[in-house]
Amino acid sequence: MFQLSDKGRNVRQMFDDIANRYDLLNRLLSFGIDRRWRRFAVSQLSIPKNGRVLDIATGTCDVALEVAEQTDPSVTIVGEDFTQGMLVQGQSKLQKSPYGSRIMLVNAPCEEIPHPDGCFDGITIAFGIRNVVDRQAGLNEMYRVLKPGGRAVILEFSQPKSQLFRKIYYFYFQKMLPTIGGLISRKRSAYQYLPDSVIEFPSQEEFSGMMGAAGFQRLQYVDQTFGIATVYVGDKLQ
């Protein structure tokens, strides 16, 4: 069984603490743009009838539900997250959704996906790879459980290329966001972690290189909203 590091346990506890306010804070702090990013990311998949999709770091199931909406009713989705509190919120959302019966939730870390080799036609992870302590191990696992011909789509925050926009973005991200998040969730440290983790995340080129090292091919990445976020795509060809 995979053992979380101290950092991994701290991250899991942090998300447990803010789980009941996670959706509200996401909408407020991104002005709702995160929904558009998720729709675009999911649109990059090509899932056949009776296919299977794994949504890693599924959280409150926003991406899993988007996958269900964009795919054939025969497609099934597994939502995986290592934070129990987030899955509780996600299960509540599934019970109210017409797509809920197509989505199964699993409590597991990205570094040790509890599924056999080559069993998914597509994999998604939105705003989650940044929180994986051993990212290369996580990418390796994603490649392992993907079928030949399958595709992984990763949506993650990134750093704008425009110097002017980057300054504005950093001011909001580093000064305003922790304050707003702290007032609503009473967990300011969680929203201080967010900008810190984005700044620490590898560049687009470096992260694409990590995907390549895991075995993914036909790599590409697409900026979202001036580079605030990036959608990474990689295929498993054999």
N, C-alpha and C positions, 0 to 999 in steps of 0.2 A: 504494500500500500504506500502511496506517495505521501511523504511527510512535508508539510509546509514549513518554510523557514520562518524565523521571527518576523521578518518583513511581511511575508505572505499572511501570517496570522494577524498582524496589525492591519493590513489592508482589508482583510475579510471582516474584522471587527468594525472598522470604519464604515464599510458599506452596510453592515448589519444595523449600525446606529442610525443611518440616514435613510434606510429602506422605505419607511412610511412617507417620506417627503420627497423621494427621489424624482418621481415624475413631475411634480409641481415645480421643483427647483430647476429641472432640465428645461422645461418650457419657458420659465421666467428668465433664466440666465442665458438661454440661446435665442430668445425672442421667437421661439417656435421653429427656427430654421432647421433644427435637428431632424424634424420630421421629413423635410424635403431631402436631406442628406441620406436618410435611411431608405427612402423610396428609391432614390437613384442607385444606391448600393445594391439593393435587392434586385433591381432591374438588370443588373449585370450577370445574374445567374441564368442558366438555361437548364431547367429541370424537366425531365421527361415524365410522362404519366406513370404513376405508381413509384415515383422516385422518392428518395429520402434526403432530407436536409438537416444538418447539424448547426444549430445556432449556439456558439460558445459565448460565455459571459452574457447569457440571455437576460439577466437582470429581471425587469418587470415585463419581459416578453414583447416589447415593442417591435423588435426585428422579427421574431418568430411569427407574430401576427401579420406583419407585412409580407413575409414569405407566403403565408397561407393565403392572403388576399391576392397575391400576384401569380399563384401557381394553380394547377389543376386540382380539383377536389380529391383526386386519388393520391396526391402527394402527402406524405407524413413528415412531421418536423419534430426533432428532439431539441429541447432547450436545455442547455447545461450551464450551471453556475456553481461556484464554490462557496457562495454566501447563502445560507439558509433563509435569512431574512428577506432577501430579494426574491427568492423563489416563492415565499409565502405571498408576497405582494403580486407576483406574476400569476400564481394560481388563482388568486381572487379575480384578476383581470380575465383570465381564460374562462372562468365560469360565467362571465357576462358576455362572452363573445360567441358569435355563430361559428367561429373557427376553432374554438377551444378543444373540441373532441379530436382534432388532428394533431394536437401538440402534447407531447409527453415531456415532463420535466425530470432532470437528473441533477443530483448534487455531486459535483466533481470538479477538480481543477483542470485547467488547460494542459498542464504538463503531464497528466496521466488520464487520457480520455478512456473511459471504460467501455470501449466498443472494439470489435475485431477489425483487422485490416480490410481496407477497401470496401466499406459498407455504405458510404454516403455519396450521393451524386453532386452535392454542393455543401459548402461550409461558409457560414457567415460569422463575423465577430465585429461588433460595433462598440467603440470606445472601451474595449476590454483588453486588447493586447498590451496596452500601455501599463496595465496593472498586473501583468503576468511577470513574476520575478525572473524566471528563466525563460525568456522569450524564444530563444533558439529551440529549446526543448519543446515549447508549446507549438512552434511552427512545424517541427519534426513530427509531432503527434498529429497535427492537422493533415499533413501530407500522408501519413500512414493510414488514416481511416478513410481517406478520399479514394473513390474508385478511379481507375484509369479513365481519362476523359472528363473527370470531374473538375470543378473550379472552386477556389477559395476567394472570397471577397472580404476584405478587411477595411473597415471605416475607422479612422482615428484622427484625433486632433493633430494639427501640424502648425508650423510657424509661417506666417505670411511672408512673401518675398519682398513686397514693397516696404521700404524702410519707414515711410510715413505711416502707412497702415499698421505696420508692426508696432510702432510706438504707441499708437492709439489702442491697439489690441492688448499690448502688455499692460498699459495703464488700467484698462478695464479688468483684465484677467488677474493681475497681481494686487490691485488696490481695491477695486469695487466688488469683484465677485466674492472674495472671502467675507467681506462685510455683509453683503446681501444674503449670501448663503448662511452665514452664521446667525443672522437675525431670524431667518425663517426656520432653520433646522436646529439652532442652538449648538451647532457643531462646526464652529469656524475652522477648526483644524482640518476637517475633511475638505473644505473648499480652499484652503491654503495648499493642500496636497495636490489638488487638480492642476493649478498653473505650474507648480514645481515639477510635476510628472510630465507635463507637456514639454516644458523647456528641456528636460533631461532626455526626452525621447529621441531616437536617432533621426537623422535627416531622411528625406524621401529616398535618396539614392542608397544610403546605408541600409535602410530597412528593406528595400527591394533586394539588396544583396543578401540579406539574411533569408528572405524567402527563397532566393535562388540556391542558397547553401542547403536549404531543407529539401530541395529537389524540384520546386516549382519552376515552370517554364512559361514562355509567352507573357512575361511580366509587364505590367503597365500600371501607371498611377495617374489619377485625375484629381486636380485641385477642385475644392468646393468653396465657394464664397471667398474669393481672394486668397485662398490658401489657408483659411482657418482650419479646414479639415481636408483630409485626403482619402480617396478610395483607391485601395491597392487590389489588383487582380492578378491571380496566378493560377495556371492550369497544371494538372497532373496528366502527362501525356501517355505514360506507360507504367 
